[in-house]
Every structure is written in C-alpha cells, then in structure tokens.
Amino acid sequence: MKMSKLDKLNLSLSKLGFGAMRLPQKNGEIDQEQVNNMVKYAFNNGINYFDTAFVYNDGGSEIALGFALKQLKREDFFLADKLPFWQADSKEYLDNTFNTTLNRLQTDYIDFYLMHALDREVFENMMKYDAINWAIQKKKEGKIKYLGFSIHDDYDFLLEVLKQYDWDFAQIQFNYLDLEDNPGEKGYLELSKRNIPIVIMEPLKGGLLSDIPDNIAAPFRELGGSNVSYAFRWLAEKEGIVTILSGMSNMQQLEENIKVFEDIKPLSEDEHKAILKVEENIKTLQKVKCTGCRYCMPCPFGVEIPDIFKAWNTKAMQNSSSNWISGTFIDYKSAGKCVECGKCMTHCPQHIQIPEMLQKVLSEKIKK
C-alpha cells in the first residue's frame, strides 16, 4: 500500500482510505459480517485510515464500523469522524453528539475529527455554538487528536474557514470532473500552498467516474487500465493529498482499489490527455451533478432522488431508452411526487436545485 508521510503531524497514512458512507447492505440493513471481513482485509493490506460520520446510515455506519474495528488494536489505525452542525440547537448538542459517537464506535478518542460539510449556513451554527473552542478543549483532554473540516462551498468561503483556526487537516471533494466546484482546483491549491494535509472525498464522484459507459471512456480503453485507476492516479500524484477516501460497498471494489494503490504510477502525457477527453465527454452529456451521497433522503413524499438522478445521468451517457439500469427498474414517474417543499435542498452538499431537476426529468417524458 502506498503511504503518505505527514511531517506536520509526524505520522503516516495509507494513500487509500476506507470510507464508510456506502457500506454493504443485506435485506435493507448494513451487512455486519461483510463489513467485518472488509475492514480486516483492508487493514491486512495496508489501509490504516477509516472514515465515518455521525449521520451516515442514521448512525448505523458508526455502529458497524466500531464493531468491525474491535478486531484490531486501537493504536494500529486512525479513525475519522464528523460533527454535523445543521442539526445543532444548543451547546449541549456538541457534547451529546460527540459522546454518542464515542459510544457507537466503542472508543474513547477520535484521531481525525471534522467540522462536517461546512457551507455558509452550517458555518453560522458552528460559530454560534463556539465549536472550535469546544474542540480545542477536547484536544487538550486527548479525546480528539487532530482537528479538521470538510467543505462543500466555494473558494471564497474556504478562505473564511481558514481564518478561524490553524487546522490540522482538511477534507475536500475533488476529482478530474470537479475542478471548479466545492471549492475545486483553486481550493486544493490553496490548501497545498498552506501545507495543510488534504483528505479527498468523492474521488469517483459517487461512482460516476467508475461506471463510465464504454462509448464515453473510449480514450481509456485505447490505453488500457480501468476507469477507477485513472481517477485515483490523477489524484495520487498531486502534492499535499495524503489520503483518498473510497466508499466501497463490497469486497470486489475493495480488492480492486487496493490493487491500484499497491503499485500506483504517475500518469503519462497520453494518459493525461485521455482524462481530459473523458472529462469533456462526460460534461457534454451529464444531466445533474449528483454524487449519490443521500443527504437529501428520506424524501417525506417518497421520491427516490439519488436513484432517479443516477439513472438519468446513466441513460444520457449511454444514449439509452431503457428504464432498466444495472438490472434495476427505475420508475421516473415517482419524480412527480415532488411537492417542492425544499427539505431535500437543505442538506445537499452539491447545492443542486432538486425540485427543478426533478421537473426536468418529468419534462423529458421518459417512458415507463
């Protein structure tokens, strides 16, 4: 496993991090046995960074990961977790949420703790409840080792966040398709310039960059190599990026990703050109910038927002008229259940105008 040495923090992290937002499911529940096996396999193959959050799977991710990590010695791995401020309503919320996280994870400290999914509205809550000073106290108590943030907003907002504290690390959404957004390449360069270790989320943009149809990914096919390997290698060669998170849903994905990072090589000039061409192909056809994070769910009116958007993108890129996507029937007519209440938009990290996009789905009159 390729490792990153963090001189600033005097430690080494695996270049591939285990993201626990998309854990394997069985009968609608997290498959604990498979999670146990995946965590053990990941650790035995060099992964030492495991990432979850208070809100993932309504707390189920923390519980499942905590149980699986009991197989390992606590000092042998790094655990990352996040505090969601969009739910905060008092200072007591900070302690209550943090203690719940510790209990779920069956641990007495968090290595990498993040102010979760910061945007301007969430940031106001963070400042209102004096969360940074609260976290500094937790660091003094040894309950938090390193303090960082994840961000889903523009470059100017990133600069505002950076003014608040000498952050130990930062987590951003970055991939070869997201060069301008949230906070994009400009944000990455700013963090790198400041020598702030960078953790990457959504390197595959919710699976979009792994499931590229062959007609779109033709430049990759000509050179050989998988869609996933190009996305990871594009990131891995960038200075300042210490860990690239991947939300792996089964053992096959885990094994394939580990293989990429066992012998990861810099991209050639031809490979860089191929990535630029594939990026252009995707942007020409992509309908909506949804990563499938499911922060918008559940919809109180039963609209399966992420599934509809994923299928809409896939159909567009495949130029398909079928409603069967990867063996699953997608009922686009459920988009008509949307009453434009706006609840889904409150937590969307991509700031998608979801009701408007659902209306566009319906207006295309996709046949059932």
N, C-alpha and C positions, 0 to 999 in steps of 0.2 A: 504494500500500500504506500502510495506517495504521501509523504508527511510534510507539514508546514511548520517551520520553526518560528515561533513568535518571540523575538528578542525582547520586545516591550513587556511581555508577560512572563518570559522565561519558561516557556513550555512548548510542547509540540502537539499539533492537532492533525488528525487524518484529513487528507485533502477531500475525501468523500465523507459527508456527514449523514447520519441516519435520521431522516425526517419522519415524524410520527403523526402527520396530519392525515395520511391516507393509508391507515393500517388495514390489513386483510380482514375481510368480513365473512361471516358464515351465518346464514339464516337471519340476516339483518343485524347481527351483533359482531363486535370485534372477536376475531378468532384467536383466543389467547394462546392456544397451543402453537399455532403458526407464528405468532409474534415472538413467543419464547424461542422457537427454532431460528427465526430470522435474526434476532438480537444476538444469540450465541454465535451464529455463523458470521455475522458482521464483525463481532469482536475478535473472533478467531482469525479473521482475515484482515485485521489491522484497523478497523473503524473504532475510534475511541470518543467520538462526539455524537451524542444522542439529543435530539431536539424535539420538544413538545410545547404545549401551551395549555393554559387553564381552560380555554374554550373549545379545544379540539375534541370532537365527538362528545360534546357536552360533558367533558371531564373524563370520558372513557379512555381517551388516549393516555392521560397521565396515569390512570389506574393500571392500564395494561402494560405500559412501559415500565412503571415502577415494579410491577410483579416480575416482568421478564428480566429486569436488571438485577434482581436479587440473586441471579445465578453467578454474578460477577462480584469481585471485590470492589467496594465503593471507590477506593483510591486509584483504581486502574482505568477509570473512564471519566469523561466530562459530560455533565448533564446541563442542558439549556432549557429554560422555561420562560414564560412571559406573563406580564401583568396587564389585563385588558382594562383600559380606563373608560371605555364607553359605557361600562356598567357601574362605574363608581358613583356613590351618592353620599359618602362621608369619609372621614379619615380612618374610621374603624374598618372600612372596607378593605384598606390596604393590608392590614394585619390579618383580617379574616380570610381574605383570598390567599395570601401567602401561606398561612398555616394550613389551609385546605390543600394547597399544592404539595406541601411537605408531607402531609398525611397520605395523600393519594400516591405519591412517589415512594413512600416508605424510606425517606431520607431525612437528615437533619440540616442539610445545606444544599444550595444550588450553585453550581460552578459559574454558569453564564446566565445572568438574569436580565431580561429585556423589558423596557417600556414598549408595550405591544402595539404594532400597527399605527404608529403616530401619523396623524394628519392634523390639520389646524383645529378641528373641533375636539378631537381626542386630547391634543396638546393642552387645550384650555383646562380640561379636567385634571390632567397631570400636574399642572402648575397650581390649580386651585387647591388641591389637597397636599401640596408640598411634598410630592412623591420622591423627588431627588434626595432631599434631606432625610426622608424616611429610609430610602435605600442605602444611603451612606451609613446610617446607624446600623442597618442590617449587615453591612460590610464589616463594621467595627466588631460586631458580635460574632462574625465568622459564618453567618448564615447565607451570605452572598459573597462569592469570591470576586467576580468581575461584573461590572455594570455596563449595559449597552442599551440599544434601542433598535427596533425595526421600523421602517418608514415606508409610507405609501403616499408620498406627495412630492411636490416639485423641488427643484434645486434651491430656490429662494427660501423655502420652508426648511430644508435641510440646514442651511446656514443658521437659521434661527435656533434650531435644536442644538447645533454645535456650540452655540454661545452659552448654553446653560450649564455645561459640566465638561470636565476633561474625561470623556467617555473612554472606557477600556476597549470597546469594540463596537461595531455597527453591523446591522443586517439589512441588506437591500435586495430588491427584486432586480435581477439583471440577467440578460441573455442576449443573443445576437439579434433578437427581434425587438427588444425593449431598450433601444438606445436613447430615446427621448423622454420616456415616461418614468416617473416614480422612483428616484429622481434621475434615472438614466445614466448615460455615459459621463455626463458632466458631474453628476453626484459621485460616481465611482472615482473619478479622477481627483475630486476634492478630498475624499477620504484617504485615498492613497497618498496624496501630497502631504497630508497631515499625519501620516504614519499611524492611522487608526486601522487595526486589523478588521478585515471585511469578511463577513459570512454572507454567502449568496443563497437566496431563496428563489424558487421558481426558475431554476436553470433550464427546465424543459417547458416552461410556460404551461403548467398544468397538464402536461402530456402532449400538447400541440406539437412540440418540436421532436417528439419521439414517434408520433403517429402520422408523419407526413406522407401523403399518398405518393406513389412512385412517380407519377407524372410531374409532381411538384419537386420531388427530391432527385430528379434525374441527374443533376450535376454530382451528387454524392455517389449515385450508382456507378457513374462512369469512372470514379476514382477508387471505389471500394470503401468499405467502412460503413458503420451503422449511423443512422440519424442521431442517435443518442451520443455516440462517441464524438461527433463533430461539435455538438452543443457543449459537452463537458470540456473538450480540449480547447475550445475557443476561450472558455473562462479560465482554465487551469494555468494558461501561460501568462495571465495578467498579474502584474506585480501588486501585492497587497491583499489579494484574495487568499484567505487561509483555509477556508472550508466551504465546500459546495454541497448544500443540502439537497437530498433527493427523497421525495415521499414515496417510498417503494411499497407496493401493495401485495407483492408475492415474492417467493424465493427466486423465481426466474429473473425478475427485474433486479433483485439484489445481486445475484451472481453475475449478471451481465454488466452491471455498473461497476462492480469490484474489478472485473477483468479490465475495464477501461483504465482504471486508476492504478493497476499493478504495473503497467509499463506505458505510462502516458507520455506522448511525444509532442513537441511543438508542431504547429501546423506549417505546412509548406505554402509557398506562394500560390500554387494552384488550388490548394485546399481553402485558403482564404478567399480566393475568387469564387469558388464553388459555394461557400457560405453566403457571400454577398448575393449571388444569383438566386439561391433558395430563399433567402430573406425577401428579395424582390418578388419572387413568385408568390410567397405566402401573403405578403401585404396587398398584392393585387386582388386576391380572392377572399381574404379573411373578412367575415361579416362583423364580428364583435370580439373585443379584447378580453374575453372571459378566461380565467385560469382554472376554473372549477374548484375554487377553494371552499365553496359552500357557506361562506359567511352570511350570505343572503337568505339562507334557509333556517327553519322551515318557512315556507310561504303560508300565511294563515288561510289562503284560499286554494291551496293545493297545486300551485303552479310549480313544476319541476324545472326551475330556472336553469341551473347548470347543465342538466341533461339536454334541454332544448337548445341552448346556445352551442354546446359542444357538437350536437348533431347538425345544427345549422351551418357551423363552420366546416364540418367534415363533408357535408353534402356539397357545399360550394366548391371546396377544393377538389373533390372527386368528380364534380360535374355530374352528380347522380340525381336521379328522380326517385330513388327508393327511400322509404322511411325505415328501412332496416339498417342500422348502423352497428357494426361489430356484433351482429347476431341479436341485437335488441331492437324491438319496435319502439319508435319514438312517436308519441301522439302529439303532434304540434298544435292540435286544436285546444290542448289544455292551456295554451298561452292566452286563449280567450277568457279564461277565468280571472285574469288580472283586472283589478278594480282601481289600479293606480293609487293605492294607499301610500306607497313610497317607503314602507317599512324596510324593504329589501335594500334600498339605496343607502340607508343609514350606515351600514357596515361594509359596503362594497369597497375593497381596497383599490380597485381599478377605476372607481368613480364612474361606472357605467350608468347611463340613463336607462335603467332596466325596463320600466313600463314602455318607454318609447321604442326600445329594441324589440320587445315582445309584440308590439303593434306592427313592426316591420316584418316580423316572422309571419304574422297572420296576413299581411297585405300581399305577401308573395304567393299566397294561395297554394301552399304546398299540399299536395293531395294526400289523403289518408289511404 
